[in-house]
């Protein structure tokens, strides 16, 4: 199969969808890999490394997109819509529930949209997990940084010092992002509460997280009770394929102290705070009701070397099997890939995406 790896175009998106080592694995399987010039530079991988791995380096995005299987990191932006075509498989993070225009373009072109974030395997989201882990750890780093007074925060050091109480961190969601946020916050000495709606998950969290992390059943009253004393609030909720639920309203936000910080990891899916809106690494924060909001839509791009290696490790087995088997056979033989199919032949075939966008749901072609 011909596989294309374009250079990412989102602001400060330095990740690339495959490392040279990953390319070598694909080429060894008899596949042709086309890499856009400079695609890996932001992650520290040169054109020469890709060439030594067996890739063909091309001088334009169009040539990288003109392949049967296009593997990316982030959802395509407007300048990439013209590359969509029928009988093309696009494998990337799509987040269509919060992207109606992108969805319309994929449907109009008849492009097969496979979304990393909705591939499932025995209840897990294996292709979302590595970036959720990075974002979870980052949320504490970024939150702690923006609590600094010169960054607009209240001036509280999350870990405290002898004789001074540590800052309080509240995390909404006990998935991969939430767990990693909790571990990172506990690691620097913060007082941490993680909230989760599933009772069985709460028991797991209580057993596996550090003893200074408290677990709390997630409901509006419990969150409301905590807000006045919360220094850093991290939104890490996820409904696979669907828009994130709005768990923090503007009136609730007003209960937080001036200079507190909120980090919305769920911003790719529309955000879980009413006041959230997407930001970039160039301009990462804004202030609403006196509270600093960090809502960068591609957080792991800040650490592209780690993120690219982690992402390739997760996605490469799927890319290789799709290339080896073809889409139809891969859908049947690869556990969970069925759930990754969002658009097919001009139709939305993922239930949560269709519901979020108010579009008709077409029967899944591989059901």
N, C-alpha and C positions, 0 to 999 in steps of 0.2 A: 504494500500500500504506500502511496505517497503521503507523507506527513509534513505539514507546515508549522513552523514555529515563528510567529511574528514578534516584533519588538513591541512591548507594551507602551501605550500612549497616555494612560492616565497620569495626572500630575504626580511627580515624584515616585512613580511606580518603577522601581528598580529590579523587581523580580523578573525571572524568566521561567517559562513553563517546563523546561527540562535542562538538566546539567549535561555537560559533555559526556560524562559517564553514562547517563541515561540514553543519550543519542547513540553511543557505541553499542549499547544493548539492543536498540531498535535496528540499527544497521546490521548487526550480527544475525538478526532474524530475517534478513533479506528485504528490509524495507528501505525506501529512499526518504531521507530526512532533509528538508530544506529549512535553513535558518536565516532569518533576516540579518543583514549586517548590523553588528553592534547590539543585538538582542540580549546578549549575556553580560555586557560590560558592567552594568550596574550591580550585578551580583559577583563580579570579579572573574568572569569567564570570557576569554578573548575569542575572536573569530578563529584564530589559529588553533586553539584548543578544540573547537568544534570541527574544524577541517580534519585535524588529526584523528578525531573520533569517527570520521567518515561522512560528515554532513556536507551538503552543498551550501555555500554562502551566497545569498542573493542580495542585490542592491536596492530592493524596493519591497514595501509591505505587500503590494499587489502580488508579487511572485511568491511570497510566503503564504498568502491566503489562497492562492490558486492551486489547491490540493484537496484530495478526498477527505482527509482528516486534518483539521486545524486545532492545535492544542495551545491554549492560552492560559493566563493567570486570571485576569480580571474581565468583567463584562465588556463587550465592545462599546466604543463611544461613537458619536454621530459620524465622525470622519471615516469610520470603518464599515458603516452600514452598506456602502456600495460594493463591498467585497462579498457579501452574502450571495449564495446561489443554491439552486436545487441540487440534490444529491451530494451535498456537502455536510459533513459531520463537524460541528463545533463543540469542543470539549473544554469547558472552562467553568469558573464561577460565574453564574448568570444573574442570580438574585432577581428574577423576573417579577416577583410579587410587588416590587417597588419600582419597576421599570416598564411602564405601559408602552412607551414609544419604541424601546428596543424590542419588546414582544411583537408589536405590530410589524416591525421590519423583518423579523425572523419569519413570521407567518407569511408575509407578502412574498418573500424570497423562496419559501418552502425549505428553508435550512433546518436540518435536524439539530436541535439544541439539547445537548447533554450537559447537565449541571452537576459539578462536583458536589455541591452542597446538599443535593437530594439523593445521591447514591447511598443506599443503606446496606448493612450487612449485620443480620441478627440484632436489629435494634440500634446499631451503632451507625454513625455517619463517618466512615473511615477517611473520606477525602476532605471533609471539613475539619476533622479533629486536629491535624497538625497546625493549621492556621489559627484555630481557636486557642490552642495551647500558647502560641506566640502572642496572640492578642490578649489573652488572659494575663500573662506575665507583664506584658507591656502596659496594660491598663493601670497597674499599680505604679510602675515607673513614671508614666506620664502624669498620673494623678498626683503623685507625690511632688513631682517637679512643679506642677501648676498650683500647688498649694503654697509655694513660695510667695512671699509678699511682692517681690519685684515682678512676678508673673500674674499678679492680680488676685492671688489667693489670700487666705486668712493668715498665713504665716505660721502654720503649725507643722512641725516635723512629725511625720507619722509614727516613727519609732520611739519618740520621746527621748528623755535622758534621765539619769538618776535624779529622783526627786520631782520629776514632771511626768504626768500621765501621758501615755501614747495617744495618738489620734485614733478615731473610730472609723472603721471601714465597713460598709454594708454592701453585700453582693447579692444581686437578684439573679437566681438561676444556678443550679448545681450541676451543669454539664461540664464539658471539657474546659471552656473558657472560665467558668465560675470557679472550678476546682483549682486551676492554675493561678487565678487571681488570689484566691484564699491562701494558697501556699506561699505565694510571693509576699502578700501583705503580712502574714504571720512571720515570715522569715526576717522581716525588718523590724519586728516587734510591735506592730499595730494591734489594736483590739479589733477582732474581726467577727462579723456575723454574716453567715450565708443563709439565704432564704430560698426555699424550694417548695413546690406544691405537692410533689409526690412523696408519700410517707415512706415507702420502701427506699427511695433515693436518700431521704434524710437519714435513715439508719445507716446506709452505706457511708455517707459523708461523715457521720459522727464517729464511725469506726476508723476511717482512713485519713482524715485530716488531722493536723496538729492539735494538741489538746487546748490551745488557747483560741481555737476557732469554735464559735458557738453556732449551732444550727437552730433555725426558727422556721416554723411553718409559714409559707408565704400567703398572706392576705393583705388587703388594703389597710385594715386597722393596725396590724403589726408594723407595717412599713410606716404608717402615719405616726405611730408612737416613737419610732426611732429617728425620724428626720431631723428634729431640732438639735440632736447631739451628734449627727453624722458629719464627719469631715470630708469623706470621699465615698460617693455612691457609684457603684459600677453596675451597669445593666448588661447582663449576659444571658438573656432569655432567648429561646429559639423555638419556633414552630416550623419544622422542615418544609420549605417551599412557600410558606405563607408569610404575610406581613406580620411583623412583631407586634404583640399586644402592647398597648399604651398603659404602663403600670404606674407612671408618675405624672400626675396632672399639674397644670400650672398652679392651682391653689395649694396643692401639696408641696410644690417646689418652694413656695413662699415661706414655708415653715423652716427651711434650712437657713443656717446662719450665713451672713454675708461673707463671701470669699471661700465658701465651701466649693467642692469640685464634683462634677458628675462626668463619668466616662460612659458613653453609649456604644458598647461593642456591637450591638444589634443594628447599628445605623445602616448597614448594607441591606437589611430587610425592612427599612423604613424607620427604624429606631423604636425603643421602648419607653422613651420619655416624650411627653406631649410637646415639649419645647425644643426637641432635637431637630437639627437640620445638618446635612452632610457638610463636612469641612475637609480641608486638604492639609498635607504636611507643610505647605508653605504658609498657611493661615489656619492653624489647627483649632483655635478656641474662639468662643464668643461668650458674652455675659447676658444672661436673662434673669431678672428678679434678683440681681446681685450674686448669682451663682455662676461660676465658670463652667462652661460646657466644652468638653473635648469629644468631638464626633467625627474623627477622621475615618473615611470610608475604606481605606486600605492600610490599616494600621501595620500589618506585618511587613509592608514595603520599607519601613524604617530600618529593618534588619534583613536586607535581601539575601545575604549569603546563607544565613541560617534558614530563612524561610524557603528559599529556592531548593536547598538540599532536602529539607523536610517535606516539601510539597512533592518533589520528584519521587522521593521514596514511597509516598503513598499512591501517587497517580500512575507511575510507570507500569506496574503490573496490569492495570486496566487498559492503558494505551496499547501495550504490547498485545494483549488478548484481542482487543478490537481490531487491530491491524492484522493479526494472524487469522482471525476467524471471519472477519466481516461483521457488520452491525447486527444482522439478523441472528446469526449463530451466537454471537457474543451475548445478546439479550437473553438467550435461552440458557447459556452455559455459565454465565458469570453471576454469582449471587449478588443481588442488590442493584445491579446495573439497570434493571427494569425501572426502578424508582428514579433514576437520574434523567430519564427522558422527559423533557418539558415541552418541546415543540417537535412536530413531525408532519411533513407533507402539508404544511399550511394550517395545522390545527394545534391547539393546546391539549395535551394529553395528561397533564398532571393536575390532580384535583385541587390541591391547595392554591396553585398558581391561578387556575381558572376562577376559583372563588374570590381570591384577593383582587383580581382585575375585572371581575364581572363579565367574564368571557365564557362562551359555551365550552363545555368539556366534551372532547371527542373520545370515543372508545380507544383505549390503549391498543396500539397495533400488535403488541406482543403479549397480550393478556391470554 
